[in-house]
Amino acid sequence: MNKLFEIGDLSFYKEDFLDNIDEFNDIIDIIKELSNELSYEEIEVVGNNECCEKTNKNYIVEIQGFIDEEDSFITKKEAEELSKNGELGLLDLFVIRIYMCLECRKWIIDILE
């Protein structure tokens, strides 16, 4: 199996991704870069997960950030630093959420803009 990245003790494999992973190559690169700083928590969603229909429990990872005028991703922490230095331009909210099913370990990426 092709491991893309790890967050804590969770491993994320290309083969377990539930969508067209090619559409998320830029996002995967951001996740890989930040993976050592990330953590996850367990949540329950309304209704069973579509992947296996066996549970409504997921792990979730959330990366809060922004897209700047050059379409570069800036983490919330980086934006705070830039703001202190007066170097912060126009930003658009951009949150990356990763959900992994506790039962079958399939995962997805959801973008909040």
LINKATA-V854056 format. One record per residue. N is the residue number from 1. RES is the residue in one small letter. PHI is phi in whole degrees, 0 to 359 (none if undefined). PSI is psi in radians with two decimals (* if undefined). Layout:
((N | RES | PHI | PSI) (N | RES | PHI | PSI))
//
This chain:
((1 | m | none | 2.65) (2 | n | 259 | 1.73) (3 | k | 285 | 2.22) (4 | l | 269 | -0.75) (5 | f | 193 | 2.95) (6 | e | 234 | 2.52) (7 | i | 230 | 1.96) (8 | g | 61 | -2.23) (9 | d | 263 | 0.20) (10 | l | 264 | 2.31) (11 | s | 252 | 2.37) (12 | f | 247 | 2.06) (13 | y | 254 | 2.49) (14 | k | 304 | -0.71) (15 | e | 293 | -0.35) (16 | d | 265 | 0.00) (17 | f | 285 | 2.35) (18 | l | 269 | 0.12) (19 | d | 226 | -3.00) (20 | n | 281 | 1.78) (21 | i | 296 | -0.42) (22 | d | 297 | -0.46) (23 | e | 286 | -0.18) (24 | f | 242 | 0.31) (25 | n | 304 | -0.76) (26 | d | 296 | -0.68) (27 | i | 292 | -0.73) (28 | i | 301 | -0.72) (29 | d | 299 | -0.72) (30 | i | 296 | -0.79) (31 | i | 298 | -0.79) (32 | k | 302 | -0.78) (33 | e | 297 | -0.64) (34 | l | 262 | -0.07) (35 | s | 305 | -0.62) (36 | n | 292 | -0.38) (37 | e | 264 | -0.11) (38 | l | 265 | 2.72) (39 | s | 223 | 3.03) (40 | y | 226 | 2.85) (41 | e | 223 | 2.88) (42 | e | 262 | 2.35) (43 | i | 227 | 2.87) (44 | e | 242 | 2.40) (45 | v | 251 | 2.89) (46 | v | 285 | 2.17) (47 | g | 80 | 2.83) (48 | n | 287 | 2.64) (49 | n | 297 | 2.46) (50 | e | 291 | -0.42) (51 | c | 296 | -0.75) (52 | c | 228 | -0.21) (53 | e | 60 | 0.39) (54 | k | 253 | -0.30) (55 | t | 206 | 2.84) (56 | n | 246 | 0.25) (57 | k | 260 | 2.41) (58 | n | 220 | 2.73) (59 | y | 270 | 2.52) (60 | i | 229 | 2.41) (61 | v | 239 | 2.33) (62 | e | 233 | 2.22) (63 | i | 245 | 1.87) (64 | q | 272 | 2.31) (65 | g | 194 | -2.86) (66 | f | 216 | 2.81) (67 | i | 250 | 2.24) (68 | d | 272 | -3.04) (69 | e | 295 | -0.36) (70 | e | 263 | 0.24) (71 | d | 64 | 0.51) (72 | s | 264 | 2.49) (73 | f | 280 | 2.32) (74 | i | 233 | 2.19) (75 | t | 291 | 2.85) (76 | k | 301 | -0.72) (77 | k | 297 | -0.77) (78 | e | 296 | -0.68) (79 | a | 296 | -0.68) (80 | e | 296 | -0.71) (81 | e | 295 | -0.79) (82 | l | 298 | -0.63) (83 | s | 295 | -0.69) (84 | k | 298 | -0.61) (85 | n | 271 | -0.01) (86 | g | 72 | 0.37) (87 | e | 257 | 0.20) (88 | l | 271 | 2.11) (89 | g | 265 | -2.72) (90 | l | 287 | 2.24) (91 | l | 234 | 2.57) (92 | d | 247 | 2.39) (93 | l | 301 | 2.41) (94 | f | 208 | 1.84) (95 | v | 246 | 2.24) (96 | i | 259 | 2.16) (97 | r | 240 | 2.33) (98 | i | 243 | 2.21) (99 | y | 245 | 2.33) (100 | m | 233 | 2.24) (101 | c | 292 | 2.29) (102 | l | 293 | -0.49) (103 | e | 279 | -0.99) (104 | c | 255 | -0.13) (105 | r | 69 | 0.22) (106 | k | 289 | 2.66) (107 | w | 217 | 2.77) (108 | i | 221 | 2.86) (109 | i | 244 | 2.34) (110 | d | 236 | 2.32) (111 | i | 250 | 2.27) (112 | l | 251 | 2.06) (113 | e | 244 | *))
//
